């Protein structure tokens, strides 16, 4: 019997790629998602890639009783990978209560439901936003957690604290994966990043500009203290990221974790500037992008990239795909979306 893993937010960007990797590693996967920022059709796309249709339930984890009822029905889950959360930094500053109610309330309900059926293993989707602008680069897991720059970032910090406190009770063992900037799409181009409305992230903005959905890409600030003046980030291929969640879940289910609550940075350990990403995208896809320099955005961290030694040596995971395949796969996905939308 293959172990059952529940993926919350499993029709979302990183969630869907993780479902694929779990299925290809032999797990039986259940998905719950409220479809606030994704589409149920992704379940069919996953089936096209793996040949197996994951069990899907539309469920809002911020509703306590339906969450408890779900776990009573599915009481043989070996572990949970928790992605389900609102994630737009700008929106979170405009509607902070929406973010606290959803992101923290759903986590509390989930962990209560897990304890109810004695489901002990949790992998949590955290973020490098917990570090703010680090004092030292590359940033390690022991770097101080700074005051968050947004309510979204704060929900990640508080979520980690909630999980840590629940781990102290002995009812759960958890791994928080703090990832840097996931980009790219599955090599089949059947799943990828699907922002509803205006994208918040750089690469969907690049691909949507290249395909003509947007007339111009704006680069926010070219006067930062970096080699070309634009912000630097550690970009990681979403497939590499998905594989790390499988490794983390195996670490928990096989009892290899050394502490009840462990934290790992997930990145490549390399930083690329906004202009480097644009120029690499143009090069690998033989395109010219229409972009302009715009004023800085409030809240943007100047530069951050990961120290990945702990993930490489302790977790036993390493990012394998570089910036070029990330940007090639992102463009291939955008072309697929255009083809699908053409009558």
Residue, then its C-alpha position, 0 to 999 in steps of 0.5 A: x500500500x502506498x502512503x497517502x499524502x495530503x497536499x493543501x493548495x494542491x492545484x496552485x503553482x508549487x502545489x501542483x508540481x509537488x503533486x506530480x513529484x509525489x505521484x511519480x515517487x509512488x505516493x497516493x495524493x489527496x488534494x484540498x483547495x478552495x480554488x481562490x487562486x487556481x482552477x480545478x482543471x489543473x487536476x486533469x493536467x496532473x493526470x495527463x502528466x502522471x497517468x494518475x488522477x489525484x483525489x480532489x476535494x474543494x475545501x476551505x481550511x479556514x472553515x473549522x468544522x468542514x476541515x475536521x470532518x474531512x480528516x475524520x473521513x480520511x483518517x489514514x493520511x501519512x503526512x500533510x504538505x501545506x501550501x494553502x494560503x493567500x500570497x500577494x504581498x501588495x494585497x496583504x498590505x491593503x487587506x491585512x485582516x483577510x491574510x491573518x484570518x485565512x493564513x493563520x486560521x486555516x493553519x490552526x484548523x489544519x493542525x487541530x484536524x491532524x491531531x484529531x486523527x494522529x497525523x504527525x508529519x507536516x511539511x510547511x511552505x515557508x518563505x525567505x521573506x522571514x529574513x527581510x533584508x539580511x545583514x549577511x549574504x548568503x543568508x543561513x537558516x540561523x539568520x535573525x528573523x526580522x520584522x516582516x515587511x508585509x502582513x503576508x511575510x508576517x503570516x509566514x513568521x507567525x505560522x512557523x511559531x504556531x507550528x513550533x509551539x505545536x511541535x513542543x506538544x509532541x502531536x506533530x513533527x514538522x519541516x519548514x521549507x523557506x524558499x526563495x523565488x520559484x519560477x519556471x514550469x513543468x517540462x511538459x508545459x501542462x502546468x505552470x504559474x497561473x496568476x489570476x489578474x495582474x501578476x505579482x512576480x517578475x517572470x509571469x510579467x516577463x512572459x505576459x509582456x513577451x506574448x503581448x498580454x501586457x504592453x510593457x515590463x516595468x523594472x522597479x529601481x535601477x539605483x540599488x547598491x548592486x552591480x547593475x542597480x537592480x534588485x538581486x534574487x535567488x531564483x529556483x526552478x519550481x520542479x527542483x522545489x517540488x522535489x524538495x518537498x518529497x525529500x522533506x516528507x520522506x525525512x519525516x515519515x522515515x523518522x530521519x529528522x533530528x528535531x521535531x521542528x526543522x528549517x531548511x533554505x531552498x534556493x540555488x545559492x546564486x543571485x541574479x539581478x532583474x536585468x540579468x533575468x530579462x537579458x537571459x530570457x531574451x537570449x534563450x528564447x530569441x526575443x526582445x522585451x519592451x521594458x522601462x525603468x520605473x521608480x523603486x517599489x516600497x518594501x522591496x528587499x535590495x538583494x537576497x540569496x540562499x546559503x544552501x549547505x544545510x539543505x544539500x548536506x542535512x536534507x539531502x537535496x540540491x537544486x539542479x536546474x539553472x536560470x536558462x531552463x527556468x526561463x525556457x520552461x516559463x516561456x513554453x508554458x506561456x505559449x501553451x496558455x496562448x494556444x489553449x486560449x485560441x479558439 
